[in-house]
Amino acid sequence: MTLIEQIRTLVFTFIYGIVFAFLFNILYRFLFTKSIIINIVTNFIFFFLMGSIYFYFIYLISGGIIHYYMLFLFLISFFLYNHLFKKIRI
């Protein structure tokens, strides 16, 4: 993977982590409900859709090459968003 591809994947991963955290906060009410069936279905659909979108764009950017530091950057951006905007939880 070239340096440009690495930079693109890192920027995309950081932005996607923020978008993921934003959507997670919006859908928080539906992801954790009292009904176990609704909980399982919404969790599966949400995480499958978000994971599929992420891997599709990683495939377009870098040919599907994934490194461990991309996971760390995703988690950092997710927790950064939640730390900065924790009062916005709907």
C-alpha positions as CSV (number, residue, x, y, z in Angstrom):
1,M,0.0,0.0,0.0
2,T,1.4,3.4,-1.0
3,L,1.7,6.3,1.4
4,I,-1.2,8.2,-0.3
5,E,-3.4,5.1,0.1
6,Q,-2.5,4.9,3.8
7,I,-3.2,8.6,4.4
8,R,-6.6,8.2,2.6
9,T,-7.5,5.2,4.6
10,L,-6.5,6.9,7.9
11,V,-8.5,10.0,7.1
12,F,-11.5,8.0,6.0
13,T,-11.3,5.8,9.1
14,F,-11.2,8.8,11.4
15,I,-14.1,10.5,9.7
16,Y,-16.1,7.2,9.5
17,G,-15.5,6.7,13.3
18,I,-17.0,10.1,13.9
19,V,-20.0,9.4,11.6
20,F,-20.4,6.0,13.2
21,A,-20.5,7.6,16.7
22,F,-23.0,10.2,15.5
23,L,-25.3,7.6,14.0
24,F,-24.9,5.4,17.1
25,N,-26.0,8.2,19.3
26,I,-29.0,8.9,17.1
27,L,-30.0,5.3,17.1
28,Y,-29.1,4.7,20.7
29,R,-32.8,4.6,21.8
30,F,-33.5,1.8,19.3
31,L,-30.4,-0.2,19.8
32,F,-31.0,-0.8,23.5
33,T,-34.7,-1.5,24.0
34,K,-36.5,-3.7,26.5
35,S,-37.6,-6.2,23.9
36,I,-34.8,-8.7,23.2
37,I,-36.0,-9.5,19.7
38,I,-36.0,-5.8,18.6
39,N,-32.7,-5.4,20.3
40,I,-31.1,-8.3,18.4
41,V,-32.6,-7.3,15.0
42,T,-31.7,-3.6,15.2
43,N,-28.2,-4.3,16.5
44,F,-27.6,-6.8,13.7
45,I,-28.9,-4.6,10.9
46,F,-27.1,-1.5,12.2
47,F,-23.7,-3.1,12.7
48,F,-23.9,-5.2,9.5
49,L,-24.8,-2.1,7.5
50,M,-22.1,0.1,9.0
51,G,-19.5,-2.7,8.7
52,S,-20.4,-3.4,5.1
53,I,-20.2,0.3,4.2
54,Y,-16.8,0.6,5.9
55,F,-15.3,-2.4,4.2
56,Y,-16.7,-1.4,0.8
57,F,-15.0,2.0,1.0
58,I,-11.7,0.5,2.3
59,Y,-11.8,-1.8,-0.7
60,L,-12.3,1.1,-3.0
61,I,-9.5,3.2,-1.4
62,S,-6.8,0.6,-0.7
63,G,-7.9,-2.6,-2.3
64,G,-9.2,-4.1,0.9
65,I,-6.0,-4.0,2.9
66,I,-6.7,-3.5,6.6
67,H,-4.1,-2.8,9.3
68,Y,-4.5,-2.9,13.1
69,Y,-3.8,0.8,13.4
70,M,-7.0,1.5,11.5
71,L,-9.0,-0.1,14.2
72,F,-7.2,2.0,16.8
73,L,-7.9,5.2,14.9
74,F,-11.5,4.2,14.5
75,L,-11.9,3.6,18.2
76,I,-10.0,6.9,19.0
77,S,-12.4,8.9,16.8
78,F,-15.4,7.1,18.2
79,F,-14.4,7.8,21.8
80,L,-13.3,11.4,20.9
81,Y,-16.7,12.1,19.5
82,N,-18.5,10.6,22.5
83,H,-16.3,12.5,24.9
84,L,-16.7,15.9,23.2
85,F,-20.5,15.5,22.5
86,K,-21.6,13.3,25.4
87,K,-24.3,15.8,26.4
88,I,-26.0,15.5,23.0
89,R,-27.1,11.8,23.4
90,I,-30.7,11.6,22.3
